[in-house]
Amino acid sequence: MGKKLRVGIIGCGAIARDKHLKALATIPEAEAVAFCDTIIEQAEKRKEEYGTLDAKTYSDYSELLKDSSIDVVHICTPNISHAPITVEALKAGKHVMCEKPMATTYADAKLMYDTSVETGKILTIGYQYRCMPAPLFLKQMCENDELGNIYYAKAHALRRRGVPTWGVFLKAEEQGGGPLIDIGTHALDMTLWMMDNYKPKTVIGTVYKELSDHPDCGNIFGPWKTEEYTVEDSAFGFIIMENGATIVLESSWALNTLDEGEAMCTLCGTKAGADMKDGLRIASDKNGKFTELKPDFSEGFVAYVPGMKVLSPEEIESRNFYDAILYGTELRVKPEQALVVTQILEAIYESGRTGKPVVF
């Protein structure tokens, strides 16, 4: 094997530690040589855990990007900074994996996409739920036209009480929003990907902040600080696509509901339907009778056989990104797809704010 790709990590918090760096460690053609965080101690810690012996640390990402020997950067920073860092990184000649969402506004996401085209550098967005077993199986069914024309869908991202209380999740000025842009983005991305439909026509949205003043309510991450909670606690969208298809998007961190579930979708087509409420269920009819198919996603391999390893979604995502860089294979998450996700999310927020539909 020749020279390894040299990788820089910008933002060394939990998502870098628990997702990007663990996955990167499984890529033999790449190595982490630079770590940047505004809290330099975090950069130093990630360097000790995952870096090469000569890895460098930075508190200013612009300084990291000046290193011409760095080929790739992973951007794991708060949402508001995704666009400026990505654009600067692409212009500096780096390939970029940016965490979701692509950006907080369509204009910023479009700038990211345009810059990737202009520079010829690869850009992808961290929608790793596409790489899970059930979505991969269902996507294959969609590509095989086994569901037919999918004209109605739901994107589910509902938590009863799952408000993240760390980092900057609750700060609108740094995140651009709450559950809609945090977990709703995964559900919407998955749904659009299954439908292979990226042409929205009209969006109606409602956005609520009704439970944020009740921090001691059994939240799985513990009580939050009410004064810091400046984002919504739930948001909903009704999306009509150019071809007439309808998508309902539901997202919440805090909602009085028993119908929980996130990063899931429901699809209704002319030949069959599917949902992810109980693993994966395919609904159709045969010989005049209702049928239900439930694929078995148990591992199905003998653990002691050498070389037998089931990749995690993060490893599949990372492998796809680096294969695109090294071997020219097709990206699973294309920036022009993530661009439409941001466009629709922004429209839901705008419609919720103005009370009017957004027509593209």
ROTORLUM-96716 format. One record per residue (C-alpha): residue number from 0; residue in three letters; x, y, z. Coordinates in nm, 3 decimals. Layout:
BEGIN
num:NUM residu:ALA px:X py:Y pz:Z
...
This chain:
BEGIN
num:0 residu:MET px:0.000 py:0.000 pz:0.000
num:1 residu:GLY px:0.128 py:0.346 pz:-0.087
num:2 residu:LYS px:0.112 py:0.672 pz:0.106
num:3 residu:LYS px:-0.178 py:0.696 pz:0.346
num:4 residu:LEU px:-0.432 py:0.976 pz:0.326
num:5 residu:ARG px:-0.359 py:1.231 pz:0.596
num:6 residu:VAL px:-0.672 py:1.330 pz:0.789
num:7 residu:GLY px:-0.757 py:1.629 pz:1.007
num:8 residu:ILE px:-1.041 py:1.632 pz:1.259
num:9 residu:ILE px:-1.209 py:1.968 pz:1.321
num:10 residu:GLY px:-1.422 py:1.953 pz:1.633
num:11 residu:CYS px:-1.311 py:1.690 pz:1.884
num:12 residu:GLY px:-1.624 py:1.639 pz:2.092
num:13 residu:ALA px:-1.850 py:1.338 pz:2.134
num:14 residu:ILE px:-1.947 py:1.289 pz:1.768
num:15 residu:ALA px:-1.582 py:1.290 pz:1.662
num:16 residu:ARG px:-1.486 py:1.053 pz:1.943
num:17 residu:ASP px:-1.775 py:0.808 pz:1.924
num:18 residu:LYS px:-1.834 py:0.802 pz:1.549
num:19 residu:HIS px:-1.576 py:0.952 pz:1.315
num:20 residu:LEU px:-1.252 py:0.851 pz:1.484
num:21 residu:LYS px:-1.366 py:0.499 pz:1.566
num:22 residu:ALA px:-1.468 py:0.448 pz:1.204
num:23 residu:LEU px:-1.152 py:0.612 pz:1.072
num:24 residu:ALA px:-0.944 py:0.368 pz:1.276
num:25 residu:THR px:-1.083 py:0.087 pz:1.055
num:26 residu:ILE px:-0.960 py:0.252 pz:0.732
num:27 residu:PRO px:-0.607 py:0.119 pz:0.664
num:28 residu:GLU px:-0.547 py:0.374 pz:0.386
num:29 residu:ALA px:-0.588 py:0.676 pz:0.617
num:30 residu:GLU px:-0.440 py:0.816 pz:0.938
num:31 residu:ALA px:-0.538 py:1.097 pz:1.173
num:32 residu:VAL px:-0.256 py:1.353 pz:1.179
num:33 residu:ALA px:-0.426 py:1.673 pz:1.301
num:34 residu:PHE px:-0.687 py:1.758 pz:1.563
num:35 residu:CYS px:-0.856 py:2.093 pz:1.616
num:36 residu:ASP px:-1.093 py:2.214 pz:1.887
num:37 residu:THR px:-1.160 py:2.546 pz:2.055
num:38 residu:ILE px:-1.100 py:2.355 pz:2.377
num:39 residu:ILE px:-0.742 py:2.252 pz:2.310
num:40 residu:GLU px:-0.750 py:1.989 pz:2.583
num:41 residu:GLN px:-1.008 py:1.795 pz:2.382
num:42 residu:ALA px:-0.788 py:1.806 pz:2.075
num:43 residu:GLU px:-0.495 py:1.679 pz:2.280
num:44 residu:LYS px:-0.703 py:1.395 pz:2.420
num:45 residu:ARG px:-0.823 py:1.280 pz:2.079
num:46 residu:LYS px:-0.464 py:1.297 pz:1.954
num:47 residu:GLU px:-0.350 py:1.066 pz:2.233
num:48 residu:GLU px:-0.634 py:0.822 pz:2.160
num:49 residu:TYR px:-0.630 py:0.815 pz:1.780
num:50 residu:GLY px:-0.346 py:1.023 pz:1.637
num:51 residu:THR px:-0.015 py:0.933 pz:1.482
num:52 residu:LEU px:0.296 py:0.986 pz:1.691
num:53 residu:ASP px:0.367 py:1.315 pz:1.515
num:54 residu:ALA px:0.006 py:1.437 pz:1.505
num:55 residu:LYS px:-0.051 py:1.808 pz:1.565
num:56 residu:THR px:-0.319 py:1.992 pz:1.760
num:57 residu:TYR px:-0.481 py:2.328 pz:1.689
num:58 residu:SER px:-0.736 py:2.563 pz:1.839
num:59 residu:ASP px:-0.789 py:2.748 pz:1.508
num:60 residu:TYR px:-0.918 py:2.541 pz:1.215
num:61 residu:SER px:-0.771 py:2.786 pz:0.962
num:62 residu:GLU px:-0.425 py:2.699 pz:1.086
num:63 residu:LEU px:-0.495 py:2.328 pz:1.039
num:64 residu:LEU px:-0.618 py:2.391 pz:0.685
num:65 residu:LYS px:-0.292 py:2.567 pz:0.594
num:66 residu:ASP px:-0.114 py:2.231 pz:0.617
num:67 residu:SER px:-0.091 py:2.129 pz:0.251
num:68 residu:SER px:-0.004 py:1.770 pz:0.346
num:69 residu:ILE px:-0.355 py:1.710 pz:0.485
num:70 residu:ASP px:-0.578 py:1.541 pz:0.227
num:71 residu:VAL px:-0.908 py:1.502 pz:0.414
num:72 residu:VAL px:-1.093 py:1.674 pz:0.696
num:73 residu:HIS px:-1.389 py:1.561 pz:0.906
num:74 residu:ILE px:-1.601 py:1.851 pz:1.033
num:75 residu:CYS px:-1.767 py:1.772 pz:1.366
num:76 residu:THR px:-1.853 py:2.120 pz:1.492
num:77 residu:PRO px:-2.182 py:2.295 pz:1.583
num:78 residu:ASN px:-2.425 py:2.331 pz:1.292
num:79 residu:ILE px:-2.379 py:2.703 pz:1.236
num:80 residu:SER px:-2.010 py:2.654 pz:1.151
num:81 residu:HIS px:-2.050 py:2.370 pz:0.900
num:82 residu:ALA px:-2.068 py:2.597 pz:0.595
num:83 residu:PRO px:-1.775 py:2.834 pz:0.657
num:84 residu:ILE px:-1.538 py:2.555 pz:0.762
num:85 residu:THR px:-1.641 py:2.329 pz:0.474
num:86 residu:VAL px:-1.601 py:2.603 pz:0.214
num:87 residu:GLU px:-1.258 py:2.700 pz:0.347
num:88 residu:ALA px:-1.150 py:2.335 pz:0.363
num:89 residu:LEU px:-1.260 py:2.263 pz:0.005
num:90 residu:LYS px:-1.081 py:2.574 pz:-0.120
num:91 residu:ALA px:-0.771 py:2.456 pz:0.067
num:92 residu:GLY px:-0.777 py:2.138 pz:-0.140
num:93 residu:LYS px:-0.923 py:1.900 pz:0.116
num:94 residu:HIS px:-1.192 py:1.637 pz:0.070
num:95 residu:VAL px:-1.461 py:1.686 pz:0.336
num:96 residu:MET px:-1.691 py:1.470 pz:0.542
num:97 residu:CYS px:-1.920 py:1.711 pz:0.728
num:98 residu:GLU px:-2.154 py:1.603 pz:1.002
num:99 residu:LYS px:-2.527 py:1.644 pz:0.953
num:100 residu:PRO px:-2.710 py:1.867 pz:0.889
num:101 residu:MET px:-2.531 py:2.005 pz:0.586
num:102 residu:ALA px:-2.597 py:2.363 pz:0.703
num:103 residu:THR px:-2.857 py:2.570 pz:0.885
num:104 residu:THR px:-2.973 py:2.752 pz:0.569
num:105 residu:TYR px:-3.023 py:2.653 pz:0.207
num:106 residu:ALA px:-2.798 py:2.939 pz:0.092
num:107 residu:ASP px:-2.509 py:2.808 pz:0.303
num:108 residu:ALA px:-2.565 py:2.449 pz:0.189
num:109 residu:LYS px:-2.576 py:2.564 pz:-0.175
num:110 residu:LEU px:-2.245 py:2.744 pz:-0.126
num:111 residu:MET px:-2.093 py:2.424 pz:0.011
num:112 residu:TYR px:-2.219 py:2.225 pz:-0.286
num:113 residu:ASP px:-2.109 py:2.483 pz:-0.542
num:114 residu:THR px:-1.762 py:2.499 pz:-0.386
num:115 residu:SER px:-1.724 py:2.122 pz:-0.403
num:116 residu:VAL px:-1.810 py:2.135 pz:-0.774
num:117 residu:GLU px:-1.575 py:2.426 pz:-0.841
num:118 residu:THR px:-1.280 py:2.270 pz:-0.657
num:119 residu:GLY px:-1.341 py:1.913 pz:-0.772
num:120 residu:LYS px:-1.308 py:1.793 pz:-0.413
num:121 residu:ILE px:-1.538 py:1.530 pz:-0.266
num:122 residu:LEU px:-1.798 py:1.642 pz:-0.012
num:123 residu:THR px:-2.032 py:1.413 pz:0.179
num:124 residu:ILE px:-2.262 py:1.460 pz:0.477
num:125 residu:GLY px:-2.286 py:1.230 pz:0.782
num:126 residu:TYR px:-2.623 py:1.061 pz:0.734
num:127 residu:GLN px:-2.508 py:0.725 pz:0.868
num:128 residu:TYR px:-2.859 py:0.589 pz:0.923
num:129 residu:ARG px:-2.866 py:0.511 pz:0.552
num:130 residu:CYS px:-2.605 py:0.247 pz:0.632
num:131 residu:MET px:-2.810 py:0.045 pz:0.881
num:132 residu:PRO px:-2.935 py:-0.303 pz:0.784
num:133 residu:ALA px:-3.307 py:-0.224 pz:0.757
num:134 residu:PRO px:-3.267 py:0.092 pz:0.547
num:135 residu:LEU px:-3.016 py:-0.081 pz:0.318
num:136 residu:PHE px:-3.258 py:-0.370 pz:0.265
num:137 residu:LEU px:-3.552 py:-0.138 pz:0.205
num:138 residu:LYS px:-3.353 py:0.082 pz:-0.034
num:139 residu:GLN px:-3.275 py:-0.225 pz:-0.244
num:140 residu:MET px:-3.646 py:-0.305 pz:-0.258
num:141 residu:CYS px:-3.720 py:0.051 pz:-0.370
num:142 residu:GLU px:-3.454 py:0.034 pz:-0.640
num:143 residu:ASN px:-3.604 py:-0.295 pz:-0.758
num:144 residu:ASP px:-3.943 py:-0.123 pz:-0.786
num:145 residu:GLU px:-4.095 py:-0.368 pz:-0.538
num:146 residu:LEU px:-4.297 py:-0.091 pz:-0.371
num:147 residu:GLY px:-4.399 py:0.073 pz:-0.697
num:148 residu:ASN px:-4.463 py:0.447 pz:-0.706
num:149 residu:ILE px:-4.420 py:0.578 pz:-0.350
num:150 residu:TYR px:-4.678 py:0.857 pz:-0.322
num:151 residu:TYR px:-4.715 py:0.888 pz:0.058
num:152 residu:ALA px:-4.448 py:0.869 pz:0.327
num:153 residu:LYS px:-4.378 py:0.960 pz:0.688
num:154 residu:ALA px:-4.043 py:1.056 pz:0.836
num:155 residu:HIS px:-4.036 py:0.972 pz:1.209
num:156 residu:ALA px:-3.808 py:1.134 pz:1.468
num:157 residu:LEU px:-4.005 py:1.132 pz:1.793
num:158 residu:ARG px:-3.867 py:1.121 pz:2.145
num:159 residu:ARG px:-4.101 py:1.140 pz:2.444
num:160 residu:ARG px:-3.828 py:1.289 pz:2.663
num:161 residu:GLY px:-3.485 py:1.288 pz:2.501
num:162 residu:VAL px:-3.356 py:1.643 pz:2.523
num:163 residu:PRO px:-2.976 py:1.656 pz:2.486
num:164 residu:THR px:-2.840 py:1.860 pz:2.775
num:165 residu:TRP px:-2.471 py:1.881 pz:2.682
num:166 residu:GLY px:-2.273 py:2.093 pz:2.439
num:167 residu:VAL px:-2.466 py:2.357 pz:2.246
num:168 residu:PHE px:-2.772 py:2.154 pz:2.147
num:169 residu:LEU px:-3.013 py:2.391 pz:2.322
num:170 residu:LYS px:-2.866 py:2.712 pz:2.177
num:171 residu:ALA px:-3.044 py:2.835 pz:1.866
num:172 residu:GLU px:-2.763 py:3.071 pz:1.767
num:173 residu:GLU px:-2.517 py:2.782 pz:1.733
num:174 residu:GLN px:-2.740 py:2.494 pz:1.623
num:175 residu:GLY px:-3.000 py:2.670 pz:1.413
num:176 residu:GLY px:-3.280 py:2.468 pz:1.572
num:177 residu:GLY px:-3.371 py:2.176 pz:1.795
num:178 residu:PRO px:-3.508 py:1.830 pz:1.719
num:179 residu:LEU px:-3.609 py:1.915 pz:1.362
num:180 residu:ILE px:-3.255 py:1.995 pz:1.253
num:181 residu:ASP px:-3.097 py:1.740 pz:1.490
num:182 residu:ILE px:-3.290 py:1.414 pz:1.445
num:183 residu:GLY px:-3.564 py:1.514 pz:1.203
num:184 residu:THR px:-3.290 py:1.567 pz:0.946
num:185 residu:HIS px:-3.196 py:1.197 pz:0.961
num:186 residu:ALA px:-3.556 py:1.083 pz:0.914
num:187 residu:LEU px:-3.617 py:1.321 pz:0.624
num:188 residu:ASP px:-3.290 py:1.227 pz:0.454
num:189 residu:MET px:-3.375 py:0.858 pz:0.475
num:190 residu:THR px:-3.726 py:0.912 pz:0.339
num:191 residu:LEU px:-3.616 py:1.121 pz:0.041
num:192 residu:TRP px:-3.342 py:0.866 pz:-0.033
num:193 residu:MET px:-3.589 py:0.577 pz:-0.033
num:194 residu:MET px:-3.824 py:0.765 pz:-0.263
num:195 residu:ASP px:-3.538 py:0.899 pz:-0.479
num:196 residu:ASN px:-3.738 py:1.218 pz:-0.489
num:197 residu:TYR px:-3.560 py:1.551 pz:-0.440
num:198 residu:LYS px:-3.802 py:1.801 pz:-0.590
num:199 residu:PRO px:-4.018 py:1.967 pz:-0.322
num:200 residu:LYS px:-4.298 py:2.198 pz:-0.431
num:201 residu:THR px:-4.479 py:2.317 pz:-0.118
num:202 residu:VAL px:-4.398 py:2.296 pz:0.254
num:203 residu:ILE px:-4.619 py:2.374 pz:0.552
num:204 residu:GLY px:-4.461 py:2.363 pz:0.897
num:205 residu:THR px:-4.551 py:2.404 pz:1.263
num:206 residu:VAL px:-4.292 py:2.458 pz:1.535
num:207 residu:TYR px:-4.357 py:2.433 pz:1.910
num:208 residu:LYS px:-4.183 py:2.523 pz:2.235
num:209 residu:GLU px:-4.436 py:2.400 pz:2.487
num:210 residu:LEU px:-4.250 py:2.175 pz:2.732
num:211 residu:SER px:-3.911 py:2.345 pz:2.764
num:212 residu:ASP px:-4.008 py:2.517 pz:3.090
num:213 residu:HIS px:-4.055 py:2.179 pz:3.264
num:214 residu:PRO px:-3.696 py:2.048 pz:3.300
num:215 residu:ASP px:-3.768 py:1.796 pz:3.578
num:216 residu:CYS px:-3.985 py:1.565 pz:3.369
num:217 residu:GLY px:-3.800 py:1.236 pz:3.343
num:218 residu:ASN px:-3.569 py:1.340 pz:3.060
num:219 residu:ILE px:-3.334 py:1.050 pz:2.980
num:220 residu:PHE px:-3.037 py:1.289 pz:2.981
num:221 residu:GLY px:-3.137 py:1.462 pz:3.304
num:222 residu:PRO px:-3.289 py:1.806 pz:3.370
num:223 residu:TRP px:-3.196 py:2.091 pz:3.138
num:224 residu:LYS px:-3.136 py:2.456 pz:3.215
num:225 residu:THR px:-3.455 py:2.636 pz:3.116
num:226 residu:GLU px:-3.278 py:2.966 pz:3.046
num:227 residu:GLU px:-3.050 py:2.793 pz:2.792
num:228 residu:TYR px:-3.333 py:2.621 pz:2.605
num:229 residu:THR px:-3.381 py:2.856 pz:2.308
num:230 residu:VAL px:-3.476 py:2.600 pz:2.040
num:231 residu:GLU px:-3.805 py:2.421 pz:1.970
num:232 residu:ASP px:-3.904 py:2.101 pz:2.152
num:233 residu:SER px:-4.109 py:1.968 pz:1.856
num:234 residu:ALA px:-4.171 py:2.051 pz:1.491
num:235 residu:PHE px:-4.380 py:1.903 pz:1.212
num:236 residu:GLY px:-4.387 py:1.938 pz:0.837
num:237 residu:PHE px:-4.625 py:1.862 pz:0.553
num:238 residu:ILE px:-4.433 py:1.839 pz:0.227
num:239 residu:ILE px:-4.579 py:1.809 pz:-0.123
num:240 residu:MET px:-4.334 py:1.709 pz:-0.395
num:241 residu:GLU px:-4.347 py:1.822 pz:-0.759
num:242 residu:ASN px:-4.478 py:1.482 pz:-0.869
num:243 residu:GLY px:-4.765 py:1.503 pz:-0.617
num:244 residu:ALA px:-4.614 py:1.273 pz:-0.352
num:245 residu:THR px:-4.673 py:1.368 pz:0.011
num:246 residu:ILE px:-4.431 py:1.343 pz:0.304
num:247 residu:VAL px:-4.523 py:1.406 pz:0.668
num:248 residu:LEU px:-4.226 py:1.482 pz:0.893
num:249 residu:GLU px:-4.259 py:1.458 pz:1.273
num:250 residu:SER px:-3.981 py:1.544 pz:1.517
num:251 residu:SER px:-3.954 py:1.600 pz:1.890
num:252 residu:TRP px:-3.717 py:1.593 pz:2.184
num:253 residu:ALA px:-4.004 py:1.637 pz:2.429
num:254 residu:LEU px:-4.361 py:1.541 pz:2.343
num:255 residu:ASN px:-4.639 py:1.376 pz:2.539
num:256 residu:THR px:-4.663 py:1.071 pz:2.317
num:257 residu:LEU px:-4.621 py:0.695 pz:2.340
num:258 residu:ASP px:-4.547 py:0.670 pz:1.969
num:259 residu:GLU px:-4.170 py:0.706 pz:1.996
num:260 residu:GLY px:-3.914 py:0.622 pz:1.730
num:261 residu:GLU px:-3.648 py:0.808 pz:1.536
num:262 residu:ALA px:-3.448 py:0.772 pz:1.216
num:263 residu:MET px:-3.738 py:0.573 pz:1.070
num:264 residu:CYS px:-3.971 py:0.609 pz:0.776
num:265 residu:THR px:-4.302 py:0.475 pz:0.653
num:266 residu:LEU px:-4.351 py:0.430 pz:0.279
num:267 residu:CYS px:-4.674 py:0.368 pz:0.088
num:268 residu:GLY px:-4.644 py:0.267 pz:-0.274
num:269 residu:THR px:-4.868 py:0.135 pz:-0.549
num:270 residu:LYS px:-4.732 py:-0.221 pz:-0.512
num:271 residu:ALA px:-4.646 py:-0.244 pz:-0.142
num:272 residu:GLY px:-4.573 py:-0.043 pz:0.170
num:273 residu:ALA px:-4.318 py:-0.055 pz:0.451
num:274 residu:ASP px:-4.249 py:0.078 pz:0.797
num:275 residu:MET px:-3.977 py:0.044 pz:1.060
num:276 residu:LYS px:-4.197 py:0.031 pz:1.369
num:277 residu:ASP px:-4.094 py:-0.326 pz:1.449
num:278 residu:GLY px:-3.762 py:-0.379 pz:1.278
num:279 residu:LEU px:-3.885 py:-0.367 pz:0.919
num:280 residu:ARG px:-4.228 py:-0.469 pz:0.793
num:281 residu:ILE px:-4.330 py:-0.494 pz:0.429
num:282 residu:ALA px:-4.705 py:-0.482 pz:0.368
num:283 residu:SER px:-4.858 py:-0.608 pz:0.044
num:284 residu:ASP px:-5.123 py:-0.848 pz:-0.083
num:285 residu:LYS px:-5.106 py:-1.179 pz:-0.266
num:286 residu:ASN px:-5.381 py:-1.403 pz:-0.401
num:287 residu:GLY px:-5.644 py:-1.178 pz:-0.251
num:288 residu:LYS px:-5.491 py:-1.185 pz:0.099
num:289 residu:PHE px:-5.292 py:-0.938 pz:0.306
num:290 residu:THR px:-4.926 py:-1.034 pz:0.348
num:291 residu:GLU px:-4.653 py:-0.911 pz:0.578
num:292 residu:LEU px:-4.281 py:-0.971 pz:0.526
num:293 residu:LYS px:-4.034 py:-0.928 pz:0.813
num:294 residu:PRO px:-3.670 py:-0.969 pz:0.708
num:295 residu:ASP px:-3.432 py:-1.132 pz:0.957
num:296 residu:PHE px:-3.139 py:-0.904 pz:1.033
num:297 residu:SER px:-2.962 py:-1.131 pz:1.283
num:298 residu:GLU px:-2.592 py:-1.145 pz:1.208
num:299 residu:GLY px:-2.591 py:-1.500 pz:1.076
num:300 residu:PHE px:-2.218 py:-1.567 pz:1.086
num:301 residu:VAL px:-1.987 py:-1.785 pz:1.293
num:302 residu:ALA px:-1.794 py:-1.556 pz:1.526
num:303 residu:TYR px:-1.475 py:-1.762 pz:1.532
num:304 residu:VAL px:-1.429 py:-1.778 pz:1.154
num:305 residu:PRO px:-1.130 py:-1.555 pz:1.062
num:306 residu:GLY px:-1.215 py:-1.246 pz:0.858
num:307 residu:MET px:-1.585 py:-1.253 pz:0.934
num:308 residu:LYS px:-1.681 py:-0.906 pz:1.056
num:309 residu:VAL px:-2.006 py:-0.713 pz:1.038
num:310 residu:LEU px:-1.938 py:-0.345 pz:0.978
num:311 residu:SER px:-2.116 py:-0.080 pz:1.184
num:312 residu:PRO px:-2.312 py:0.194 pz:1.003
num:313 residu:GLU px:-2.031 py:0.438 pz:1.083
num:314 residu:GLU px:-1.771 py:0.205 pz:0.932
num:315 residu:ILE px:-1.981 py:0.155 pz:0.618
num:316 residu:GLU px:-2.023 py:0.531 pz:0.586
num:317 residu:SER px:-1.653 py:0.598 pz:0.631
num:318 residu:ARG px:-1.550 py:0.318 pz:0.395
num:319 residu:ASN px:-1.776 py:0.458 pz:0.124
num:320 residu:PHE px:-1.629 py:0.808 pz:0.162
num:321 residu:TYR px:-1.269 py:0.689 pz:0.143
num:322 residu:ASP px:-1.345 py:0.453 pz:-0.146
num:323 residu:ALA px:-1.486 py:0.752 pz:-0.335
num:324 residu:ILE px:-1.162 py:0.944 pz:-0.274
num:325 residu:LEU px:-0.924 py:0.658 pz:-0.349
num:326 residu:TYR px:-1.103 py:0.456 pz:-0.614
num:327 residu:GLY px:-1.368 py:0.686 pz:-0.761
num:328 residu:THR px:-1.664 py:0.482 pz:-0.640
num:329 residu:GLU px:-2.006 py:0.645 pz:-0.604
num:330 residu:LEU px:-2.085 py:0.835 pz:-0.287
num:331 residu:ARG px:-2.376 py:0.699 pz:-0.085
num:332 residu:VAL px:-2.466 py:1.047 pz:0.045
num:333 residu:LYS px:-2.431 py:1.304 pz:-0.231
num:334 residu:PRO px:-2.414 py:1.673 pz:-0.134
num:335 residu:GLU px:-2.690 py:1.765 pz:-0.378
num:336 residu:GLN px:-2.921 py:1.529 pz:-0.187
num:337 residu:ALA px:-2.829 py:1.673 pz:0.153
num:338 residu:LEU px:-2.884 py:2.018 pz:0.003
num:339 residu:VAL px:-3.254 py:1.941 pz:-0.049
num:340 residu:VAL px:-3.287 py:1.813 pz:0.310
num:341 residu:THR px:-3.163 py:2.152 pz:0.436
num:342 residu:GLN px:-3.394 py:2.332 pz:0.192
num:343 residu:ILE px:-3.701 py:2.154 pz:0.331
num:344 residu:LEU px:-3.597 py:2.193 pz:0.697
num:345 residu:GLU px:-3.546 py:2.566 pz:0.648
num:346 residu:ALA px:-3.890 py:2.588 pz:0.485
num:347 residu:ILE px:-4.056 py:2.414 pz:0.782
num:348 residu:TYR px:-3.897 py:2.664 pz:1.020
num:349 residu:GLU px:-4.000 py:2.955 pz:0.795
num:350 residu:SER px:-4.357 py:2.829 pz:0.761
num:351 residu:GLY px:-4.377 py:2.775 pz:1.137
num:352 residu:ARG px:-4.258 py:3.130 pz:1.195
num:353 residu:THR px:-4.482 py:3.304 pz:0.939
num:354 residu:GLY px:-4.785 py:3.074 pz:0.946
num:355 residu:LYS px:-4.775 py:3.055 pz:0.567
num:356 residu:PRO px:-4.680 py:2.777 pz:0.327
num:357 residu:VAL px:-4.347 py:2.797 pz:0.148
num:358 residu:VAL px:-4.373 py:2.740 pz:-0.225
num:359 residu:PHE px:-4.055 py:2.670 pz:-0.422
